[in-house]
Amino acid sequence: MKRTLLTLLFGVFILSTSTSQTTFSTKMPIDTNAGTNPYVVVSGLINNDAYPDLVVSAYNASTIKLYINNADGSFAAPVTISSTLSQVGGISLADIDGINGLDIVAASYADNKAVWFANNGSGGFGTENVISSSVTSAAGIHTADVNNDTYIDVIVSVNGDDKVVWYANDGTGNFPGGENTIVSGLNQPGDIDMIDFDDDGDLDIVISTAEYAANGRVDVYYNDLIPGGSVAFTVDANPVTDSGNVYLFDVDFADVNDDGNIDILVSDSFGDLAWFNKELDGTYTKNIISISMANPGTVESADMDDDGYNDLVITNGGTAGNDLIWFESTDIGGFNSESVIDATQAQIFTLAIDDFDNDGDLDIATVDYQNFDVNWFENELYTLGINDLTQNTFNIYPNPVKNKLYVKAPNNESYNVSVYDILGKNVVNSTISPNNPLDVSSLYNGIYIIKFEGHNKTFKFVKE
């Protein structure tokens, strides 16, 4: 079912626009010796200030490291969270135990484990807590509220046992029910993502399979919690894609063309970079994005130029050619020509998009697999000059958002806001200010509308 925003309820969305040109700084190293083959980088507010921090796994060094943001364009020397997990290929940040903010959840491919580390509230983490030690060749990990009990659960793509499973959190970081199957009998499941794709109030999942074979496919599985009453997943009768795929690396739900409908982004590292939109007849249409990279890695949809429309950022999963590129949205459902951000790295498997300097625009952090580096690139949208900055003085960020939504405004006043889901249901009433973000971590993944009461300001944002 296509997701359609109720525009009649809100009238025309008033989205901020910007006439400034988005450029990015040259590569700024954070760590030039991050360990052998840094593979995953994720961002979040670890120590509860307004500056996002980084967590990085080095795939062949068996380390997970924390980089605290110094709030001055630099990051502190890394703190090692773990040095015993081999080939960590998946990390997620989520509040697992309900205290002290974001915890670290990780999947170890070589150790067949899913674990979590508790945030101690002061910028550090406790010892390893095992969720499962029998997820053979764990290929991916995701955190979300699968059963609608308000607690964050853990979902694992188990490549070696051809299944995707989930573990129900009791709210304190314990998983007493053990393993629950989402789907079994797959062929090497790889990347996963979750969102309420069919608008029924529960989370659905998209899964890429046959990750290392020439017959890869992508399928959506619908959760029957609503209306069925219990968590159970059924595959969509129509595959997203089931042919012509070689090495499916990244799959994500995203509103790619800004029409209010959730699409599916798919990166094939030895094939196409494409997005798929679901048609009224239930089939999926493939839209190829032409890029200079022969081996696209991760692709992310985010509003990089702060104009209210989603752009694309893509990494190079190979070693030749441009390493980091982006496509600006045309604001009418397409994309402008490719812009190169960097060509000095060698194989980037993941990236993190966040406002690392807290200036109101989204920056990029990367991990250089071959050169063992962690780097970041400053978005210079709001450092081009005071005249550029004042042209766009009211907006929300980051978008998409995981935990805390910020407002960029002319002054430091507080604003009363109301948040609605796409069915028009009021889900949050609160206040927000530049120094007091809105906590949206408890919302289900999906599209929302935030209205600034009394200010004639309405924005769309995506919770992921």
C-alpha positions as CSV (number, residue, x, y, z in Angstrom):
1,M,0.0,0.0,0.0
2,K,1.4,3.4,-0.9
3,R,1.9,5.8,2.0
4,T,0.0,9.0,1.3
5,L,0.2,12.1,3.4
6,L,-3.0,13.7,4.4
7,T,-2.3,17.1,2.8
8,L,-6.0,18.1,3.1
9,L,-5.6,18.0,6.9
10,F,-2.8,20.4,7.0
11,G,-3.1,22.3,3.8
12,V,0.0,23.0,1.9
13,F,3.2,22.2,3.8
14,I,5.3,25.3,4.5
15,L,8.8,24.0,3.9
16,S,11.8,26.2,4.4
17,T,13.9,26.8,1.3
18,S,17.5,27.9,0.8
19,T,19.2,29.7,-2.0
20,S,22.6,28.9,-0.6
21,Q,24.8,26.4,-2.4
22,T,25.8,23.3,-0.5
23,T,29.5,22.5,-0.5
24,F,31.6,20.2,1.6
25,S,35.0,20.7,3.2
26,T,37.9,18.6,2.3
27,K,38.5,15.5,4.3
28,M,39.2,16.2,8.0
29,P,40.8,13.2,9.7
30,I,39.4,12.1,13.1
31,D,41.7,9.1,13.5
32,T,44.4,7.9,11.1
33,N,45.0,4.7,13.0
34,A,41.5,3.4,13.8
35,G,42.5,-0.3,13.6
36,T,42.6,-2.8,10.7
37,N,39.8,-2.2,8.3
38,P,37.3,0.1,10.0
39,Y,33.9,-1.0,8.6
40,V,31.0,0.5,10.5
41,V,30.5,4.1,11.7
42,V,27.3,5.3,13.5
43,S,26.5,8.6,15.2
44,G,24.4,9.7,18.2
45,L,24.3,11.8,21.3
46,I,26.3,9.6,23.7
47,N,27.2,12.1,26.4
48,N,23.9,14.1,26.2
49,D,25.3,17.3,24.8
50,A,24.2,18.8,21.5
51,Y,27.1,17.4,19.5
52,P,26.8,13.9,18.0
53,D,29.5,11.4,18.8
54,L,30.8,8.5,16.8
55,V,31.1,4.7,17.4
56,V,33.3,2.8,15.0
57,S,34.1,-0.9,14.5
58,A,37.3,-2.1,13.0
59,Y,36.4,-5.4,11.2
60,N,39.7,-7.2,11.4
61,A,41.0,-5.5,14.6
62,S,38.2,-6.8,16.8
63,T,37.6,-3.4,18.2
64,I,34.6,-1.1,18.9
65,K,35.7,2.5,19.7
66,L,33.9,5.6,20.9
67,Y,34.9,9.1,19.6
68,I,33.4,11.9,21.8
69,N,32.8,15.1,19.9
70,N,34.8,18.0,21.4
71,A,32.2,20.6,20.1
72,D,35.0,22.5,18.3
73,G,35.3,20.6,15.1
74,S,37.4,17.9,16.5
75,F,36.9,14.6,18.3
76,A,38.6,13.2,21.4
77,A,41.0,10.3,21.3
78,P,39.1,7.1,20.9
79,V,38.0,5.0,23.9
80,T,37.9,1.3,23.3
81,I,34.6,-0.2,24.2
82,S,35.4,-3.8,23.2
83,S,38.5,-5.6,21.9
84,T,37.2,-9.2,21.8
85,L,34.5,-9.2,19.1
86,S,35.7,-10.3,15.7
87,Q,34.3,-9.0,12.4
88,V,31.7,-6.6,13.8
89,G,29.7,-5.8,10.7
90,G,26.6,-4.2,12.3
91,I,26.2,-1.6,15.0
92,S,23.1,0.2,16.2
93,L,22.6,2.9,18.9
94,A,19.5,2.7,21.0
95,D,18.3,3.1,24.6
96,I,18.1,-0.6,25.5
97,D,17.8,-0.4,29.2
98,G,15.8,2.9,29.5
99,I,18.5,4.8,31.4
100,N,21.5,7.0,30.6
101,G,20.6,7.4,26.9
102,L,22.0,5.5,23.9
103,D,23.5,2.1,24.3
104,I,25.6,0.2,21.7
105,V,24.2,-2.9,20.1
106,A,26.6,-5.0,17.9
107,A,26.6,-8.1,15.7
108,S,29.8,-10.2,15.4
109,Y,30.0,-12.2,12.2
110,A,32.9,-14.4,13.2
111,D,31.8,-15.0,16.8
112,N,28.1,-15.6,15.9
113,K,27.0,-13.2,18.6
114,A,24.6,-10.3,19.2
115,V,25.6,-8.1,22.2
116,W,24.9,-4.8,23.8
117,F,26.9,-2.3,26.0
118,A,25.2,-0.1,28.5
119,N,25.8,3.6,28.5
120,N,27.0,4.6,32.0
121,G,25.7,8.2,31.6
122,S,29.1,9.9,31.6
123,G,30.4,9.1,28.2
124,G,31.5,5.5,28.8
125,F,30.1,2.0,28.5
126,G,29.9,-1.1,30.6
127,T,31.0,-4.6,29.7
128,E,29.4,-6.9,27.1
129,N,25.9,-8.2,27.6
130,V,25.1,-11.2,25.4
131,I,21.8,-11.2,23.6
132,S,22.5,-14.3,21.6
133,S,25.6,-16.5,21.0
134,S,24.0,-18.6,18.3
135,V,23.4,-16.2,15.4
136,T,25.6,-17.9,12.9
137,S,27.5,-15.4,10.7
138,A,25.4,-12.4,11.9
139,A,25.4,-10.1,8.9
140,G,23.3,-7.2,10.1
141,I,21.6,-5.7,13.2
142,H,18.7,-3.4,13.7
143,T,16.9,-1.9,16.7
144,A,13.2,-1.1,16.8
145,D,10.0,-1.7,18.7
146,V,8.8,-4.8,16.9
147,N,5.9,-5.7,19.3
148,N,4.6,-2.1,20.1
149,D,5.3,-2.4,23.8
150,T,7.4,0.9,23.8
151,Y,10.7,-1.1,24.4
152,I,13.5,-1.2,21.8
153,D,14.0,-4.8,20.5
154,V,16.9,-6.2,18.6
155,I,16.6,-7.7,15.1
156,V,19.5,-9.8,13.6
157,S,20.1,-11.0,10.0
158,V,21.6,-14.5,10.4
159,N,23.4,-15.1,7.2
160,G,24.8,-18.5,8.1
161,D,21.4,-20.0,9.2
162,D,19.4,-18.3,6.4
163,K,17.0,-16.5,8.7
164,V,16.1,-13.1,10.2
165,V,15.2,-13.2,13.9
166,W,14.3,-10.8,16.7
167,Y,14.7,-10.6,20.5
168,A,12.0,-8.9,22.6
169,N,13.4,-6.5,25.2
170,D,11.7,-6.4,28.6
171,G,12.6,-2.7,29.0
172,T,15.7,-3.3,31.2
173,G,18.0,-4.8,28.6
174,N,17.0,-8.4,29.2
175,F,15.6,-10.6,26.5
176,P,13.7,-13.4,28.4
177,G,11.8,-14.8,25.4
178,G,14.9,-15.7,23.5
179,E,14.9,-16.0,19.7
180,N,11.8,-15.2,17.7
181,T,11.8,-15.9,13.9
182,I,10.7,-13.2,11.5
183,V,11.4,-15.4,8.4
184,S,13.5,-18.6,7.9
185,G,14.5,-20.6,4.8
186,L,16.1,-17.6,3.1
187,N,19.2,-17.6,1.0
188,Q,22.0,-15.7,2.8
189,P,20.0,-12.8,4.2
190,G,22.1,-9.5,4.3
191,D,20.9,-6.0,5.0
192,I,17.6,-5.2,6.7
193,D,15.5,-2.1,7.5
194,M,12.2,-1.5,9.2
195,I,9.3,1.0,8.9
196,D,5.5,1.0,9.0
197,F,5.3,0.4,5.2
198,D,1.6,-0.4,5.0
199,D,0.4,2.3,7.4
200,D,-1.3,-0.1,9.9
201,G,0.5,0.9,13.0
202,D,3.2,-1.8,13.2
203,L,6.7,-2.2,11.8
204,D,7.4,-4.1,8.6
205,I,10.7,-5.2,7.3
206,V,12.7,-5.2,4.1
207,I,15.3,-7.9,3.6
208,S,18.0,-8.4,1.0
209,T,19.0,-12.0,0.3
210,A,21.6,-14.0,-1.6
211,E,24.1,-11.2,-0.7
212,Y,27.1,-13.0,-2.2
213,A,25.4,-14.7,-5.1
214,A,24.2,-13.7,-8.6
215,N,20.5,-14.3,-7.8
216,G,20.0,-11.7,-5.1
217,R,16.5,-10.4,-4.3
218,V,14.8,-7.9,-2.1
219,D,11.5,-8.6,-0.4
220,V,9.2,-6.8,2.0
221,Y,7.6,-8.7,4.9
222,Y,4.4,-7.3,6.6
223,N,3.9,-7.5,10.3
224,D,0.5,-8.8,11.3
225,L,0.6,-7.4,14.9
226,I,-2.1,-5.0,13.7
227,P,-4.7,-6.2,13.1
228,G,-3.8,-9.9,13.9
229,G,-2.8,-9.3,17.5
230,S,0.6,-10.9,17.5
231,V,3.9,-10.4,15.7
232,A,4.0,-12.5,12.6
233,F,5.5,-11.6,9.2
234,T,4.2,-12.4,5.7
235,V,6.1,-11.8,2.5
236,D,4.7,-9.4,-0.1
237,A,3.3,-11.3,-3.1
238,N,5.5,-9.0,-5.3
239,P,9.2,-9.0,-4.8
240,V,10.9,-5.6,-4.8
241,T,13.5,-7.1,-7.1
242,D,14.4,-10.7,-7.9
243,S,16.6,-10.6,-10.9
244,G,19.7,-9.0,-12.3
245,N,21.3,-8.5,-8.8
246,V,24.9,-9.6,-8.1
247,Y,26.0,-8.3,-4.7
248,L,23.2,-6.6,-2.8
249,F,24.9,-4.5,-0.1
250,D,22.5,-1.9,1.2
251,V,18.7,-1.7,1.4
252,D,16.7,1.1,3.1
253,F,13.2,2.5,3.4
254,A,13.2,6.2,2.4
255,D,10.9,8.7,0.7
256,V,13.3,9.1,-2.2
257,N,11.2,11.4,-4.5
258,D,9.5,13.4,-1.7
259,D,5.9,12.4,-2.7
260,G,5.0,11.3,0.8
261,N,5.3,7.6,-0.1
262,I,8.0,5.4,1.3
263,D,10.2,3.9,-1.4
264,I,13.1,1.4,-1.2
265,L,16.7,2.2,-1.9
266,V,18.9,-0.7,-3.1
267,S,22.6,-0.7,-3.7
268,D,24.2,-3.5,-5.6
269,S,27.9,-3.3,-5.3
270,F,28.5,-5.1,-8.6
271,G,25.4,-3.8,-10.3
272,D,22.9,-0.9,-10.1
273,L,22.1,1.8,-7.6
274,A,18.4,2.1,-7.8
275,W,15.2,3.0,-5.9
276,F,11.9,1.2,-6.2
277,N,8.4,2.7,-5.7
278,K,5.4,0.6,-5.1
279,E,2.6,1.1,-7.6
280,L,-1.2,0.9,-7.0
281,D,-1.3,-2.6,-8.5
282,G,1.2,-3.8,-5.9
283,T,4.2,-4.2,-8.2
284,Y,7.5,-2.2,-7.8
285,T,9.0,0.0,-10.4
286,K,12.8,0.2,-10.6
287,N,14.4,3.7,-11.1
288,I,18.2,3.5,-11.8
289,I,20.4,6.3,-10.5
290,S,23.4,6.7,-12.8
291,I,26.6,7.1,-10.9
292,S,30.4,7.3,-11.6
293,M,31.1,4.4,-9.2
294,A,31.5,0.9,-10.4
295,N,30.9,-0.5,-6.9
296,P,28.3,1.5,-4.9
297,G,28.4,0.8,-1.2
298,T,26.0,2.5,1.2
299,V,23.4,5.0,0.0
300,E,21.6,7.3,2.4
301,S,18.6,9.7,1.8
302,A,18.8,12.9,3.7
303,D,18.2,16.7,3.3
304,M,21.7,17.9,2.8
305,D,20.9,21.4,1.5
306,D,18.2,22.2,4.0
307,D,15.5,22.9,1.4
308,G,12.9,20.4,2.7
309,Y,13.7,17.7,0.0
310,N,15.7,14.5,0.3
311,D,19.0,14.2,-1.4
312,L,21.2,11.1,-1.8
313,V,24.7,10.4,-0.5
314,I,26.6,7.4,-1.8
315,T,29.9,5.7,-0.8
316,N,32.2,3.7,-3.0
317,G,32.4,0.1,-1.9
318,G,35.3,-0.5,-4.3
319,T,38.9,0.9,-4.4
320,A,38.8,2.8,-7.7
321,G,37.2,6.1,-8.6
322,N,35.4,8.7,-6.6
323,D,34.8,7.7,-3.0
324,L,32.0,9.9,-1.8
325,I,29.3,11.6,-3.9
326,W,25.9,13.2,-3.5
327,F,22.9,14.1,-5.6
328,E,20.8,17.1,-4.9
329,S,17.1,16.7,-5.3
330,T,15.4,18.7,-8.1
331,D,12.5,19.3,-5.7
332,I,10.1,17.7,-8.2
333,G,11.0,14.0,-7.7
334,G,14.3,13.7,-9.5
335,F,18.0,14.5,-8.9
336,N,20.5,16.9,-10.3
337,S,23.8,15.7,-11.7
338,E,26.4,14.0,-9.4
339,S,28.6,16.1,-7.2
340,V,31.9,14.6,-5.9
341,I,32.6,15.2,-2.2
342,D,35.9,13.2,-2.0
343,A,38.2,11.0,-4.0
344,T,41.0,10.5,-1.5
345,Q,39.8,7.4,0.4
346,A,39.9,3.7,-0.5
347,Q,36.7,1.7,0.1
348,I,34.0,3.1,2.3
349,F,31.4,0.6,3.4
350,T,29.4,2.8,5.7
351,L,28.9,6.5,6.6
352,A,27.1,8.5,9.3
353,I,25.1,11.7,8.5
354,D,24.6,14.1,11.4
355,D,25.1,17.7,12.4
356,F,28.5,17.2,14.0
357,D,29.3,20.9,14.4
358,N,25.7,21.8,15.5
359,D,25.4,24.6,13.0
360,G,22.1,23.5,11.5
361,D,23.2,21.5,8.4
362,L,24.0,17.8,8.0
363,D,27.7,16.7,7.9
364,I,29.2,13.4,6.9
365,A,31.5,10.9,8.7
366,T,33.2,8.0,6.9
367,V,35.5,5.1,7.6
368,D,38.3,4.3,5.2
369,Y,38.5,0.5,5.1
370,Q,41.9,0.2,3.3
371,N,43.7,3.2,4.9
372,F,42.3,2.6,8.5
373,D,41.0,6.1,8.8
374,V,38.0,7.8,10.3
375,N,37.1,11.1,8.7
376,W,34.5,13.8,8.6
377,F,33.3,16.4,6.0
378,E,31.7,19.6,7.1
379,N,28.7,20.8,5.2
380,E,29.4,24.4,4.5
381,L,25.9,25.4,3.8
382,Y,25.8,27.7,6.8
383,T,29.4,28.8,6.8
384,L,29.4,30.5,3.4
385,G,28.5,33.9,4.8
386,I,26.1,35.7,7.0
387,N,23.8,36.7,4.1
388,D,23.4,33.1,3.1
389,L,22.6,32.1,6.7
390,T,19.9,34.7,7.2
391,Q,18.0,33.6,4.1
392,N,16.9,30.4,5.9
393,T,16.6,31.0,9.6
394,F,13.8,28.6,10.6
395,N,14.0,24.8,10.1
396,I,14.3,21.4,11.8
397,Y,17.2,19.0,11.8
398,P,18.5,16.4,11.4
399,N,16.0,14.9,8.9
400,P,15.8,11.9,8.9
401,V,16.0,11.8,12.7
402,K,16.7,8.9,15.1
403,N,16.4,10.4,18.6
404,K,16.3,14.1,19.0
405,L,14.9,16.7,16.6
406,Y,16.3,20.2,16.8
407,V,14.9,23.6,15.6
408,K,17.1,26.2,14.0
409,A,15.5,29.6,14.7
410,P,16.4,33.3,14.8
411,N,16.5,33.4,18.6
412,N,16.5,31.2,21.6
413,E,12.8,31.2,22.3
414,S,10.7,28.1,22.9
415,Y,8.0,27.0,20.6
416,N,4.9,24.9,21.2
417,V,4.7,22.1,18.7
418,S,2.3,19.3,17.8
419,V,3.4,16.2,15.9
420,Y,1.0,14.1,13.8
421,D,1.5,10.8,12.0
422,I,0.5,10.4,8.4
423,L,-3.1,9.3,9.3
424,G,-3.5,12.7,11.1
425,K,-3.3,11.4,14.6
426,N,-1.8,13.7,17.1
427,V,1.1,11.8,18.7
428,V,3.2,14.4,20.5
429,N,2.5,17.8,22.1
430,S,5.6,19.5,23.5
431,T,7.9,22.4,23.4
432,I,11.1,22.8,21.4
433,S,13.9,25.4,21.3
434,P,17.4,25.6,19.9
435,N,18.8,24.4,23.2
436,N,15.9,22.0,24.0
437,P,15.4,19.4,21.3
438,L,12.3,17.3,20.9
439,D,12.8,13.6,21.9
440,V,11.2,11.5,19.1
441,S,13.0,8.2,20.1
442,S,9.7,6.6,21.2
443,L,7.9,7.2,17.8
444,Y,7.6,4.4,15.4
445,N,9.7,4.7,12.2
446,G,7.9,6.6,9.5
447,I,6.8,10.0,8.2
448,Y,5.5,12.7,10.6
449,I,4.3,16.3,10.4
450,I,5.4,18.8,13.1
451,K,3.4,22.1,13.4
452,F,4.8,25.1,15.2
453,E,1.7,26.5,16.8
454,G,1.0,30.2,16.3
455,H,4.0,30.5,13.8
456,N,2.5,29.2,10.6
457,K,5.3,26.7,10.3
458,T,4.8,23.1,9.3
459,F,7.5,20.6,8.4
460,K,7.6,17.0,7.3
461,F,10.3,14.7,8.9
462,V,11.2,11.1,8.8
463,K,11.8,9.1,12.0
464,E,14.2,6.2,11.4
